[in-house]
Amino acid sequence: MKLFKLLTVAACFSLGIAAANADIARDIQGKREALKMGLYPPDIIMRHQERLGITEAQRKQIIDAVTGFQSEVAELQWTMQSEQQKLQQSFATYSIDAESSLAQAEKVLALESRFKLAHFRLLITIKNALTEAQIDAIDQEINLRRKSLGPRTKETPYLGSE
């Protein structure tokens, strides 16, 4: 019985680590996609605010945008998780009710779309808060990194990929 409990705890721990790693991978991929579109995630601006010369007014504008985004998506994330679980449950039967499952899928997709739009709104607000010189500095750093420094390591950090 103790062995079973130990194996169960180990399995749950492993699943938790796998889920956390998947979230990290999605976060990194999301940052890369934003950067490819010429948008800058807030944590990159925050980490390099001194080097970029972010003013107090810009800092406040970005913080307000991030706070608004977090407020907007907090409930949305809870609702989306609930609806995704319902969708998964609809697939767990031997015979799937296509009509209700597709209706549930539409709900999930609509919530995901709202989340992505909120994220784009945040990224656009952040870019609009930056000066042309700051945008050029970020882009130069990213391009320099892509061309000459190879994969990022702790020894070679750069704007746009941390």
N, C-alpha and C positions, 0 to 999 in steps of 0.2 A: 504494500500500500504506500509506503514512504517513497519507493522508487517511482511509482506512478505519479505521485504528487510532484516529485522532483522533475520528472520528465515533462509534466504539464507546465510547471513554472518555466522550465527551460524553453519549451516550445512557445509559450506566450511572450517570453523575453525576446526570443529570436524574431517572432512576428512583429513585435514592437520596433525592434531595430530595423527590420526590413521596411516597415512603413515609414519610419523616420528618414531612412536613406532615400526612399522614393520621393518623399516631400522635398528633401534637399535637392535631389536631381531635378525635380520639376521647377524649383525655385531658380536654380542655376540656368536651366534651359529658358525659363521665362525672362531672365535678365538678358541672356544672349539675344533672344528674339527682340526685346525692346531696343537693345543697342543697335541691332541691325536695321531697325526702323528709324533710327535717329532719335530715340527717346531714352531718357536716363532715369533709372530707378532711384528713389529718394535716398536709399542707404549709400549709394555711390557718392551723391552730392554731399551728404552729411559727413562721410569719412574724409572728404577732400575739401571741405568748406574753406579752410584757411588757405590752402594752395590756390583755390579758385577765386578767392577774394569775395566770398558771399557776404553781402551786406546784411545788416540787421533787418531791413525791410524785406529782403529776399528770404531770409531765414524765417521770418514770421509768415510770409506768404506760403512757403513750402510746408511749414509745420501746420498751418491752418488747412492746407490741402490734404495732408496726410491724415490729420485728425478727422476731417470730414469724410475721407474715404473709409477710414476704420469704422466710423460710426455708421456709414451707409452699408457696409458689407458685413458687419457683425451679425445682424439678424438674418441677412441673406445667406450667410454660410450655414447657420443653424438650419434654416428652412431647406437649403439645398441638400444638406446631409440627410435630413429626414426623408425628402422626396427621393433621393438616390437609394436609400434603404428600401423604400417602398417598391421602387423599380426592380431592385435586385430580388426582392421577395416575389415579385410577379414572375420572375424567371425560374424560381425554385420549384415550380410544379412540373409534373410530368407532361401536362398539356397546358400550354400557355394561351391565355385569353389575349389574342393579338390586339383586339380593339382597346381593351383597358391598358395593356402594357404599352402600346404606342401612345396612348393619351398621357400615360405617366411619363414616358420618355419625352414627350413634348414639354411637359411641366419642367423636367430637369433641364432640358436644353434652353428653355426660356430663362430659367434662373441663372444658368451658366452664362448666357448672353448678357444679362443684366450685370453680372459680376465683371465680365470682361469690359463692358462699356464703362463701368465705374473705374476700373483700372486704367483704361485709356484716358479717361477724363483727368485722373490724377497725373499721369505721365505728361499729358499735354500742358496741364497747369504748371508743372515743374519746369518743363522746357521753356514755356512762355515767361517764367520768372527770371530766367537766365539772360545775361547780356550776350551779344554776338561774340565778344572776346572770350567769355566763359565757355560758350558752346564750342568755339574753335579750339580752345585749350583741351577740352574733354576729347573732342574728335582727334586732335593731333596725338594725344596720349594713347588713345585706343589704336589708331593706325600705326603708331610707332611700335606698340606692343605686338600687334598682329604681324608686322613685317620683320622685326628684328630680334625680338626677345624670346620667341618660342613660347612653350607652355608656361603659364604662371606658376611660380613657386613662392615660398615665403621670402626668399631672397630677392625676387624680382616682382614685387607687387606693382600694379598699375591701375589707373582709373578704368573702371568699366568692367572689371571681372571679379572683384572680390566678392 
